[in-house]
């Protein structure tokens, strides 16, 4: 807070049919902590105390409780407890500050086990040194089990100290290390042998006029030096762009990382102003994508008409119906080429659907030919629920009401009309390599979490998601 290796495949080339969107409900927050899951619900905390709660990760409302006031907290689960860290001052103009940690056995304020421990001071600034003790960010190093804290604002350096993961206190004798400058709201993360320092650059707290953006540098050592993609040190103001203003969503800052499973990661931020919600500061959740060893923000999936293509072969998901041949026939085999050139029209839905069955029709995977039975309209489902970072989607064959659905046998079919049943609602996650996972909200009579996979060149089915297999990955080619 001021004053705060897999190549990327076929990214969406889409004409936006909707504006960018933050979370729904009442997602109003400033300087949110990393989102933490607790007993099936999601929590994030912000400046001034309190925070947001979500049942599903898409619709957010107030109700989170964090004592101590102050500014820009961070949170994480360590073992079976929750550690919350915050800046006690809120960006005092004299730059005197303190960072405090406290524990709770649960984040649910309605639980009988809900009680925060007494806060412990882990870092300070005296108003004279070149640092402002505010905006903490946590990393529990997965390779060593050591706990690290960064803090600081534009006034002076971003600093790194080590905490004890059992007590939340500062490790005795540990001295702060300067790791960056000209930024704030820092957050260290570890990925594939590198330590990354994500930090917020630009100006905040001026609504639609804020220029916040998130940048990153990386190092082989937690203590730095952190260099960007052109070799400039973050101690010299370097940093590669991760996410910036998107349309009506102005000034993203305060990065947090959530690893849901291998290949599925999300990033949390706030936008300084959402022009569609009275210019309020709001929570945003985006896919986190890694390309060439660098993180960047993906996109909330956009509504539109697509071919849904299997990464396994590049073939398209289609309705399992007999092919209707296009006009034109074979050309160029001993025929004269001096006749007039004319356009052969694309095949239209009306040209082919009269021969289709009226009941359920299976889905299959076929050679890409841009035919009507391979074009799918994907839209936000008329359903109030969602998942972390997105709503559920309705997938129908373009121009019809025929909806993609999961069956109790873990197969994929189309039904004549969309009813809103859970097996007709689809979650679409952009993966860390830029491709997509597609999975039904639920499979009838099954408690398993299954995803759409290509079990063969022509066979779609539902099975456990495997990030290491192209069978589990899909691309959306826009029409």
C-alpha positions in Angstrom: 0.0 0.0 0.0 1.4 3.4 -1.0 0.8 6.2 1.5 1.0 0.8 -0.8 7.9 -25.4 -19.9 5.6 -25.9 -22.0 5.2 -23.4 -24.8 2.0 -21.3 -24.5 -0.5 -22.8 -27.0 -3.1 -20.9 -29.0 -4.1 -18.1 -26.7 -7.6 -16.7 -27.2 -7.9 -14.3 -30.2 -11.4 -13.1 -29.2 -13.6 -10.1 -29.9 -14.7 -9.5 -26.4 -18.4 -10.0 -25.9 -18.4 -8.8 -22.4 -16.3 -6.4 -20.3 -13.7 -7.6 -17.9 -15.2 -8.6 -14.6 -14.0 -8.8 -11.0 -15.7 -11.0 -8.5 -19.5 -10.7 -7.9 -21.6 -10.1 -4.8 -20.0 -7.4 -2.7 -16.3 -7.9 -3.3 -15.3 -4.5 -2.0 -11.9 -4.6 -0.4 -8.5 -2.8 -0.5 -5.1 -4.4 -0.1 -6.5 -8.0 0.1 -4.4 -10.8 1.6 -3.7 -14.0 -0.3 -7.0 -16.0 -0.4 -7.0 -18.9 2.1 -9.4 -21.8 2.2 -10.8 -22.9 5.6 -13.3 -25.6 6.1 -14.8 -25.3 2.6 -15.0 -21.5 2.5 -12.6 -18.9 1.2 -11.3 -15.9 3.1 -9.4 -12.7 2.3 -8.6 -9.8 4.7 -8.0 -6.1 3.9 -6.8 -2.8 5.2 -8.8 -1.5 8.1 -9.7 -4.9 9.6 -12.3 -7.4 8.5 -12.4 -9.1 5.2 -14.5 -11.1 2.7 -15.9 -14.6 2.8 -17.1 -16.8 -0.2 -18.9 -20.1 -0.2 -17.7 -20.9 -3.7 -14.8 -18.5 -4.6 -16.9 -16.5 -7.1 -19.5 -14.6 -5.0 -17.9 -12.6 -2.1 -19.5 -10.8 0.8 -18.3 -9.2 4.1 -17.9 -11.2 7.3 -14.2 -12.0 7.6 -12.8 -11.0 11.0 -9.3 -9.8 11.6 -8.5 -7.7 14.7 -5.7 -5.1 14.9 -6.8 -2.7 12.2 -3.8 -1.4 10.3 -3.1 -2.2 6.7 -2.4 -4.7 3.9 -2.5 -8.1 5.7 -1.4 -11.4 4.4 -2.5 -14.9 5.4 -1.6 -18.5 5.0 -2.3 -21.9 6.4 0.7 -23.6 8.2 -0.1 -27.1 9.4 -3.6 -27.0 10.9 -3.4 -23.3 11.9 -3.7 -20.0 10.1 -1.1 -17.3 10.3 -2.2 -13.7 9.7 0.3 -10.8 9.4 -0.4 -7.1 9.0 1.0 -3.6 9.2 -0.1 -1.9 12.3 0.1 1.7 11.1 -1.6 2.0 7.7 1.1 4.0 6.0 1.9 6.7 8.5 3.4 9.8 7.0 6.3 9.7 9.4 7.2 6.2 8.2 7.2 4.7 11.7 5.6 1.3 11.4 5.4 -2.2 12.7 4.6 -5.6 11.2 2.7 -8.1 13.5 1.7 -11.7 13.3 -1.1 -13.7 15.0 -2.5 -17.2 14.8 -6.0 -18.7 14.7 -7.2 -22.3 14.6 -9.9 -21.4 12.2 -10.9 -18.4 10.1 -14.7 -19.0 10.6 -15.9 -16.4 13.1 -18.9 -18.6 14.0 -16.7 -21.5 15.1 -16.2 -22.2 18.8 -12.5 -22.6 18.0 -12.2 -19.0 16.6 -9.8 -17.0 18.7 -6.8 -15.0 17.6 -3.6 -15.1 19.6 -2.0 -12.0 20.9 -0.1 -10.2 18.1 3.7 -10.3 18.0 5.9 -7.6 16.5 8.3 -9.1 13.8 9.6 -6.0 12.0 9.6 -2.2 12.6 10.7 1.1 11.0 11.7 4.1 13.1 11.0 6.9 10.6 14.6 7.6 9.9 15.8 4.4 8.2 15.1 3.9 4.5 12.2 1.5 5.0 8.5 1.7 5.9 7.3 -1.4 7.9 4.0 -2.0 6.1 2.6 -4.3 3.3 3.8 -7.7 4.5 4.0 -10.8 2.2 4.6 -14.4 3.3 6.4 -17.4 1.7 6.7 -20.8 3.3 9.5 -22.3 1.2 8.4 -25.7 -0.1 12.1 -26.8 -0.5 13.3 -26.0 3.0 10.2 -25.4 5.2 11.6 -22.0 6.2 9.2 -19.0 6.5 10.0 -15.7 4.9 8.4 -12.2 5.1 8.9 -9.2 2.8 7.7 -5.7 3.6 8.0 -2.1 2.6 6.7 0.7 0.4 7.9 3.2 -2.1 9.5 5.0 0.8 12.9 3.2 0.9 13.6 -0.5 0.4 11.5 -3.7 0.3 13.1 -5.9 3.0 13.2 -9.6 3.7 13.3 -11.3 7.1 12.9 -14.9 8.3 10.2 -16.0 10.7 9.8 -19.1 12.7 7.0 -21.2 11.1 6.1 -22.7 14.5 5.7 -19.5 16.4 5.3 -16.7 13.8 8.1 -14.8 15.6 11.2 -13.3 14.0 14.1 -15.8 13.9 16.5 -14.7 16.6 19.4 -12.7 15.2 18.0 -12.5 11.7 18.8 -9.2 10.0 16.7 -7.7 7.2 18.0 -7.9 3.7 17.2 -5.2 1.1 15.7 -6.9 -2.0 13.9 -4.2 -4.1 13.1 -0.5 -4.3 10.5 1.7 -6.1 7.6 -0.6 -5.4 5.4 -1.9 -2.5 3.0 -4.7 -1.6 5.6 -7.3 -2.3 5.0 -11.1 -2.2 7.7 -13.8 -2.6 6.9 -17.1 -4.3 8.8 -20.2 -5.3 8.5 -22.0 -8.7 10.6 -24.5 -10.5 13.9 -23.7 -8.8 13.5 -20.0 -8.8 12.4 -17.5 -6.1 10.2 -14.7 -7.5 9.4 -11.3 -6.0 6.1 -9.9 -7.1 5.5 -6.3 -6.2 3.2 -3.5 -7.0 4.4 -0.5 -9.0 2.7 2.8 -9.7 0.4 5.0 -7.7 -2.5 4.0 -5.5 -5.4 5.4 -3.6 -6.7 7.7 -6.3 -9.5 5.7 -7.6 -9.8 5.6 -11.4 -6.6 7.7 -11.6 -4.5 5.1 -9.9 -1.7 3.6 -12.0 -1.0 0.4 -9.9 0.4 -2.6 -11.8 2.2 -5.8 -10.6 5.8 -6.5 -11.7 8.2 -9.4 -11.0 11.9 -10.3 -10.7 13.5 -13.7 -9.9 16.5 -15.1 -8.2 18.1 -18.5 -7.5 18.4 -17.4 -3.8 15.6 -16.1 -1.6 17.8 -13.2 -0.6 18.3 -12.1 -4.2 19.4 -10.4 -6.3 16.0 -10.3 -8.1 16.4 -9.6 -11.8 13.8 -9.0 -14.4 13.7 -10.4 -18.0 16.3 -8.0 -19.3 18.6 -8.4 -16.3 17.7 -5.3 -14.4 17.8 -5.6 -10.7 14.7 -4.8 -8.6 17.1 -2.9 -6.4 17.5 -0.5 -9.4 13.7 -0.3 -10.1 13.5 -3.3 -12.4 10.5 -5.6 -12.9 8.7 -7.5 -15.7 5.0 -6.8 -16.0 2.6 -9.4 -14.7 -0.8 -7.6 -14.8 -1.9 -4.0 -15.5 -5.2 -2.1 -15.9 -7.8 -4.1 -17.9 -10.6 -2.0 -19.5 -12.9 -0.8 -16.7 -10.8 -2.5 -14.0 -8.2 0.1 -13.0 -4.9 -0.3 -11.1 -4.3 -4.0 -10.0 -2.1 -4.5 -7.0 -1.4 -6.7 -4.0 -0.7 -10.0 -5.6 -1.4 -13.3 -3.9 -0.8 -16.8 -5.2 -3.1 -19.9 -4.8 -1.9 -23.3 -6.0 -5.0 -25.5 -6.3 -3.3 -28.5 -7.7 -0.5 -29.2 -10.2 -1.1 -27.1 -13.3 -4.0 -25.1 -11.8 -3.0 -21.8 -10.1 -4.9 -18.6 -9.4 -3.7 -15.1 -8.5 -5.6 -12.6 -6.3 -5.4 -8.8 -6.6 -7.5 -5.8 -5.9 -8.4 -3.3 -8.6 -8.1 0.3 -7.3 -11.3 1.1 -9.1 -14.0 -0.9 -10.9 -15.7 1.6 -13.1 -18.8 -0.6 -13.3 -19.2 -0.7 -9.5 -19.1 3.0 -8.6 -15.3 3.1 -8.9 -15.0 1.0 -5.7 -11.8 -1.0 -4.9 -12.7 -4.6 -5.6 -11.3 -8.1 -5.4 -10.1 -9.8 -8.6 -9.1 -13.4 -9.2 -7.3 -14.5 -12.4 -5.6 -17.6 -13.7 -1.8 -17.6 -13.1 0.1 -18.7 -16.2 3.8 -19.4 -16.5 5.6 -18.9 -19.8 9.4 -19.3 -20.3 9.9 -19.2 -16.6 7.9 -16.0 -15.9 4.4 -15.6 -14.4 1.7 -13.5 -15.9 -2.0 -13.0 -15.5 -4.4 -15.1 -17.6 -8.0 -14.1 -18.3 -11.4 -14.9 -17.0 -12.9 -17.0 -19.7 -14.8 -14.9 -22.2 -18.2 -15.8 -23.6 -18.2 -16.6 -27.3 -18.5 -19.2 -30.1 -15.6 -21.6 -30.3 -14.2 -24.8 -31.7 -13.1 -26.8 -28.7 -9.9 -28.5 -29.7 -8.1 -31.4 -28.0 -4.4 -30.6 -27.4 -3.8 -34.3 -27.9 -4.2 -34.1 -31.7 -5.8 -30.8 -32.5 -9.1 -32.4 -33.4 -12.4 -30.7 -32.4 -15.2 -31.7 -30.0 -18.2 -32.3 -32.1 -21.7 -33.7 -32.3 -21.6 -37.4 -33.3 -23.8 -37.2 -36.4 -23.3 -38.2 -40.0 -21.3 -35.8 -42.1 -23.3 -33.8 -44.7 -21.0 -33.2 -47.6 -20.4 -29.6 -48.9 -21.0 -28.6 -52.5 -18.0 -28.2 -54.7 -16.6 -31.8 -55.0 -13.0 -32.6 -56.0 -11.2 -30.0 -58.0 -7.9 -29.7 -59.9 -7.6 -33.3 -61.2 -7.2 -32.8 -65.0 -10.0 -30.2 -65.1 -9.8 -26.9 -66.9 -8.8 -23.9 -64.7 -9.9 -21.2 -67.0 -13.6 -21.1 -65.8 -14.8 -18.2 -63.7 -13.9 -18.2 -60.0 -16.8 -18.2 -57.5 -17.3 -18.4 -53.8 -18.5 -21.7 -52.3 -20.6 -20.7 -49.1 -19.7 -22.2 -45.8 -22.0 -24.9 -44.6 -24.8 -23.6 -42.4 -26.7 -25.2 -39.5 -29.9 -25.4 -41.5 -28.1 -27.4 -44.2 -27.3 -30.3 -41.9 -29.5 -30.5 -38.7 -32.7 -31.8 -40.4 -31.2 -35.3 -40.4 -30.1 -35.3 -36.8 -31.8 -37.3 -34.1 -34.1 -35.4 -31.7 -33.1 -37.1 -28.5 -29.7 -37.3 -26.8 -26.7 -37.4 -29.1 -23.2 -38.4 -28.1 -20.2 -36.2 -28.4 -17.0 -37.3 -30.2 -13.8 -35.8 -31.5 -13.4 -35.3 -35.2 -11.0 -33.8 -37.8 -11.1 -30.0 -37.8 -13.3 -28.9 -40.7 -15.2 -25.8 -39.4 -18.6 -27.5 -39.7 -21.8 -26.5 -37.8 -21.6 -29.6 -35.6 -18.2 -28.4 -34.3 -19.2 -24.9 -33.2 -20.1 -24.4 -29.5 -21.5 -21.3 -27.8 -20.1 -20.9 -24.3 -21.9 -18.5 -22.0 -22.1 -17.8 -18.3 -24.8 -20.1 -17.0 -27.9 -18.6 -15.4 -26.7 -20.0 -12.1 -25.7 -18.1 -9.0 -22.8 -20.4 -8.1 -19.2 -20.6 -9.3 -15.7 -21.7 -8.4 -12.5 -19.8 -7.4 -12.2 -17.1 -10.1 -15.2 -17.8 -12.3 -18.8 -18.8 -12.9 -20.1 -22.0 -14.3 -20.6 -22.1 -18.0 -23.3 -23.3 -20.3 -22.0 -25.0 -23.5 -24.5 -25.5 -26.3 -24.1 -26.3 -30.0 -24.2 -22.9 -31.6 -27.6 -22.0 -33.1 -29.4 -24.6 -31.0 -30.4 -25.3 -27.4 -28.6 -28.7 -27.5 -26.4 -28.7 -24.4 -23.2 -30.6 -23.5 -23.7 -32.8 -20.4 -22.0 -35.4 -18.3 -23.6 -38.8 -17.7 -23.6 -41.2 -14.8 -21.3 -43.5 -16.9 -18.7 -40.7 -17.0 -19.4 -40.1 -20.7 -20.1 -36.9 -22.6 -23.4 -36.4 -24.5 -25.6 -33.6 -25.7 -29.2 -33.2 -24.5 -31.9 -31.5 -26.5 -32.2 -28.5 -24.2 -30.3 -26.9 -21.4 -32.1 -27.3 -18.0 -29.4 -26.0 -15.6 -28.8 -29.4 -14.1 -25.4 -29.7 -12.4 -24.1 -32.1 -15.0 -24.8 -29.4 -17.7 -22.7 -26.7 -15.8 -19.0 -26.6 -16.8 -16.0 -25.2 -15.1 -13.3 -23.8 -17.4 -9.8 -23.2 -15.8 -6.9 -21.8 -17.7 -3.9 -23.9 -16.8 -0.4 -22.7 -16.0 0.7 -23.5 -19.6 -2.1 -21.5 -21.1 -4.3 -24.4 -22.2 -7.6 -25.2 -20.5 -9.2 -27.8 -18.3 -13.0 -28.4 -18.8 -14.9 -30.2 -16.1 -18.6 -30.6 -15.1 -19.9 -29.2 -11.8 -20.8 -32.7 -10.9 -21.1 -36.2 -12.5 -24.5 -37.9 -11.7 -24.3 -40.5 -8.9 -20.6 -39.9 -8.5 -18.6 -38.1 -5.9 -15.5 -38.0 -8.1 -14.0 -34.8 -9.5 -13.7 -35.7 -13.2 -12.6 -33.6 -16.2 -13.2 -33.8 -20.0 -10.4 -35.8 -21.5 -9.5 -37.2 -25.0 -9.1 -41.0 -24.4 -8.4 -41.4 -28.1 -8.3 -39.4 -31.3 -12.0 -39.6 -31.6 -13.2 -40.4 -28.1 -14.0 -37.8 -25.4 -14.8 -39.1 -21.9 -14.6 -38.0 -18.3 -11.6 -39.0 -16.2 -9.3 -37.7 -13.5 -7.4 -34.6 -14.6 -3.7 -35.2 -15.4 -1.7 -32.1 -16.1 1.2 -34.1 -17.5 -1.0 -35.5 -20.2 -2.2 -33.6 -23.3 -5.3 -35.8 -23.1 -6.6 -33.6 -20.3 -6.0 -30.2 -22.1 -8.1 -28.2 -24.5 -7.9 -25.0 -26.5 -10.7 -22.7 -27.6 -10.5 -21.4 -31.1 -12.8 -18.4 -31.6 -15.2 -17.9 -34.4 
